[in-house]
Amino acid sequence: MEDRMTNSRKAGEPRIAIASVGLGRIQRGYERHTRNLFEALRGSCNVELFKSAGSESDNEKIPAFLGPLTSVCRLLPFEPIAGVPEYRRYKNDCCAFSLTLLPYLLRNEFDIVHVVDYFLATILVRLRQMTRFPARLIFTDGGLMPPQYYPRADHIHFVAEDHFRNALAFGMPANHLSLIPCGFHSRRFPAEVDRSALRQKYGISNDTFVILSVSALNRHHKRVQHIIDEVSRMSGDFFLWLDGRAEDSSLAGMAREKLGDRCRITHVPSEEVAELYGVADVFVHAATEEAFGLAICEAAASGTMVLVHDSPHFQWLIGDRDCLIDMKMTGALAEKLRRLASHRAHERKPSLAASIRNRFDWDIVAPRYIEMYRNVAGMMPLAGGSAM
């Protein structure tokens, strides 16, 4: 296997390990970004993907002994975050994953290890402090973390402009920062689809005004309860479709109480999400802040009208004032939806679709990641570490 790996490597290019704790087991934005990044780079640079489950190949693998070590690490008494026990297990899993990555790093198989999981990054920093493995560490800010809490990685990668500017304002050195957005394969989200056939497939009338939201189903960050409440203020033939990982079971009850059979809640596989965009008249995202917003870009690239919060991040992401409303104001979303429902002939956004494709398609974005890896590979690793 080592011979095949060596022969496949591109001479003079850095050797990159992209690692994701949840990939293969969990369907979140973190995992989608990691998978898409690997697929976009595979064949163009020396990259290998480390994940927690699924099929393996020469450049896509599960670290050796991950299963047994995960069972052991789940016994460690990490405290949950903000009272959420699920995140205690996440920290335990990051601990196991980092320890199983360590042999590859100690053997100097990689010049760079790139992670988006915060806890995985902090543990790898600590392990490097103890073992002095030579690989440089890139951490992607995939959350809403203030810059003072970033792990002491060699390089911080940002996917959103406002987070990047906040880090510069905080005083972080510009040569240790990169702003490169998330990418997506726009060909997977066609703007021209047979909407009637898709609606027939999913049992929805062509006359129904369909409002779609694709995000984790929670109250704090994604504010799904705001969508349900605002849609319940509408009248006429409408339908709300919520798709995503259920993190708050009370939202299903709220939807049943306020909307009855005018709401559907699903969590379809990632490869089927494009069909939901084809079914929808409008895509709604109620979060007032966001790390990036990949589903927003996918929906917009599909030609679907999108509605997001009027804030600097979404202004940068979308660049279309018609898509921005105050998601904090009661009644604003409902009023906008009523206007769209009464003028359905004007709801498609082909110019927005073209703009999103030209900015975020992997053909545009992937070369910038390769250039970041080349630059970071030429840096000296940082000394020291950060607290977990």
N, C-alpha and C positions, 0 to 999 in steps of 0.2 A: 504493500500500500504506500510506503514511504517513497518508493521509486516512482510510482504513478503520480503521487502528489508533487514530487520534485520536478518531474518532466512537464507537468501541467502548469507550473508556475512561470510567470513572465519574468524574464531576466531583468534585474535591476529595479523591479517594482517591489514596494513594501508588502509584507505578508500580513494579512488582516484577519483577525478573528472577530466576528460579530456574534454577540452572545445575548440570548433572551431567556429569562427564567421561565416564563409562562408559555412560550411558543410550543405548540403541539397539544397544550392542555386548556388554554384560556383564549377566548376571542375578545380581545380589547384593542384599543388604539395602539398601545405599545407593541403588541404582537403583530398587528397588521403592518405597522411601519417597518418593523424589523424584517419580516418576510418579504415585503415589497422591495426594500433596500437591497437585500441579498439577491433577489431575482434580477433586479436592475443591473447589479454590478457583476454578477456571475458571467464569466467569459471575457470580461473587460479588465479584470485585475485579479490578484492573488487573494481570494477571499474564501473563508470557510465559515459556516454557520453552526453555532452550538445552540441546541434547543433541549427541551425537556422530554419530548415524546415524538413519535412518528417514525417514518421510514428514514433510513440512513444511506449515505453514499460517500464517495471519497471526500467531498467538500461540504457535506451536511451530516452532522453527527450529534449523538447524545453522549455527553461526557461519560467515561467509564466509571462504573460503580455509583452513578447518580441515584438510582433507586434506593439501595441500602443506606447510603449516607443521608439521603433525605429523611428516611424513617428515623435515623438517629438524631438528626438535627431538629426534628420536630419536637423532640423532648426538651430542647433548651428553653429556659424561662424568659424569652423575650417578652417585653410588655406590649400589649396591643396599642395601636395608634388611636387616640381620641375615643377609646372605648370600643373600637371595632375589632373583635377577635380575629376576623378574617386576615387582617394585616399582620397579626402575630405569625400566622402560618406563612405568610408571604416573606417575612424577614427570615424565618427558619429555612425556607426554600432557597432564598438568596445565599444564605450561609453555606448550605450544601452545594449549591451550584458553583460558588466561587472556589470551594475546596477541591471540587472535581476538575475545575479548569486549571488549577495550579500546576499539576504535572506538565501540561502542555506548555505553560509559560516558563517553567523552570528549565525545560529542554530547549528553550529559545526557538520554538517553532514559529513564533509570530513577532513581528515588529510592533504591531498595534493591536489592542483589544478595545472594541467599541461596544458600549452598553448604554441602554436607556433606563434600566432599572436603577433607581437611586441607591437602594440598599446593596445591590450587587456591586455598584461602583465604590461605595464606602468600604465594603469588606475587602475588595481587591486592592484598594489603596493601603489598607492596613496590612494585608498579606505582602504587598510589595515592600513595605517598610521593614517587615521582618525577614523576608527571604531575598530581597534585592533582585527579583526577576527583572530582565531588561526591557520588557515590552512597554511602550507608551500607552497611556490610558486616555481614551476619549469618552466623555460623558455627554449624552444628549439630554438637554433640558426638555423633557417631555411632559412636565407638569406645570404647576404655578408656583414654583419655589422661589423665595427671595434669594438674591445672589449671595448673601452672607452665609447661606446654608449649603452651597454647592460643595460636593466632595472635592478633595484636593487632587483632581485629575490633571494630566498634562495639558488637556485642551477641553474647552467647553463648547459644545455645538448647540446652536439655537435654531429652531424651526420657525420662529416668529420674530418679527422686527421689533416689537415693543419690548420683549424680554431681552433682546440683544442690546437695545439702547439703555435699558435699566442697568444691565451689567457694566456697560461703559461708564454710565453716570456714577455707579458705585465705586469705580476706580479699578476695575479689573483690566489688566493689560490687553490691548487690542490684538497683539500677536498671538495670544492664547485663546482667542475667541473666533468662531466662524458663524455666519448667518447663512444657512442653506435650508430652504423649506422642505417639508415632506414632499415626496413625489407620488404620482399614481399613474397607472397605465390607462390613459384616457380611452384607448380603443375598447376597453372593457365596459365603457359607459357611453354607448352610442346615443347621439342626440335624436336620431331618426329611428323610431320604433313603431311597431303596430300596437298602439295603445288599446285599441278595441279588443285585440286578441289577448293581450295581457290581462285586461279587466275581466274578460270572460273566464280566463284561467283561474282568477282569484275570486270570482263570484261578485264582481262590483259592476254596477250599471255605468254606462257611458255618461249618463246625465248627472251622476253623483260627483260632488266637489270633494276631492280626496286631499286630505292634509296629512303629510307624512313627517315623522320624526325618527331619525336613526341615531341612537345614542344609548349610553348606559341609562337604565331607568332608575334615577335617584332624584332626591329633592334638593340636596345641598348644592351640588355643582351644576348638573344639567337642568335642574328646575323643571322637571317634567310635569309637576303638579300645576305650574303656571300655564302650560299648554292645555292641559285638560280643563282647567277652570275657564280659560279664555274661549276655547272652542265650545264649551257648554253655553256660552252667551249667544251663539249663533242660532239661526232658524233655517228651515228649508232642508234640501236634500244634500247633506254633507256627511263625511265619514272621516274619522281620525284613525290613523294607523301608526302605532308605536312599535318600533322594532329595536331590540337591544337586550343587553344582559340585565336581568332583573336584580337590582341591588336593594330595592325597597318594595317589599310585598304589598304594602298598604296602597300603592299607586293603582294596582289592579282593582281593588275595591273602590277607590275613588272614581276610577273611570267607569265602572259598572253603575255606580250610584248616579253620576252626573250625565252619562252619555248612553247607558244601556247598550243596545246592540249597534250603536253608531261608532263603536270603537273596537279595534282589534289589536291585540298585543302578541308579538311574536319575537323570535330570535333566530332568524334564518341564517344559514351558512353564508360566509362572506361572498362566495361566488354567485349567490342568488340575489344580493342586495341591488344589483343593477336593475333587475326587473321591478323592484319596488319604486325606484326613481321613475321608471317608465309608466307606472300606474298613476303616480301622484300628479296633482295639479300644482301643489306648492309644498315646499320643504321648509319646516320650521325648526329652529334651534334656539332655545330660550336661555341658554347660559349667558351670563353677563361678562364672563371672561373665559378664555380658552387657551390651551397650550398651542393648538394649531386649528384643527377643524377639518379633518380629512373627509368625513362624510359630507360636509358642506360643499367642499370642492367637487366631490364626485357627483352630487346632485346638480350643482351648477353646470358641470361639464355635460350632463345629460340634457341640458336645455330646460331643466325645471326651474321655476321661479323659487328663490330662496329668501327667507326672512330671518335676519339675525339682529343681534343687539347693536345699537349705534354706539360704538366705542372705537378707540384708535386701532385695536387689533383687527376687528372685523372690517373697518374701513380699509385697512391695508390688505386684508385677505380677499375681500370681494371687490372693492373699488367701484361700487354702484350704489348711489344714494337711495335708489328706489327699493333696495333690499334691506335697508336699515330702519329699524324702529326702536323705540324705547321699551325694552322688555321689562323694565321695572315699573312701568306705568300701567295700572289696572285699566283694561279696556282698549289699550292701543293695539294689541295684537288682534283682538276680536274685530275691531273696526277695519283694520287692514284686510283681514280675511274676508269680511263681508264685501268690501269693495272688489277684491279679486274674484270672488264667487259671482258677482254680478257682471263682470267683464272678462269672462273666461277666454274669449278669443285673443286677448292681449297678454296672456299669462306667460307664454314661452319667452325665453331670454337667449336667443342665438348669439348675440354679441357678447354676453357674459360667458357663455359656454366657450366661445373662441378664445376669450381673454384668459380664462382659467386654464385651458389646455396649453396655451402658449407660455404660461408662467410656471406650471407645476407638472407637466408631463415628464416622465422619467428621461425621455430623450434630451430634455433641456437640463434637468436637475442632476442626473447621475454623474456627468463629467465634473461637476463642482465637488462632489463627494470624493472622487478619485484625486482631485487636486488637493483637497484637504488632507487626505491620507499621506500624500507625498510630502506635503509641508510638515506635518506632524512627525513623520518618520525621521526627519532631519533634525529634530529638536532633542535636547538632553532631557531625560525624565526628571520630573520634579522630585525633590527630597521631601521627607516628612509624610504626614498623613493627617487624617481628620477623624474625629470621634464618630462612632456609629450612633 
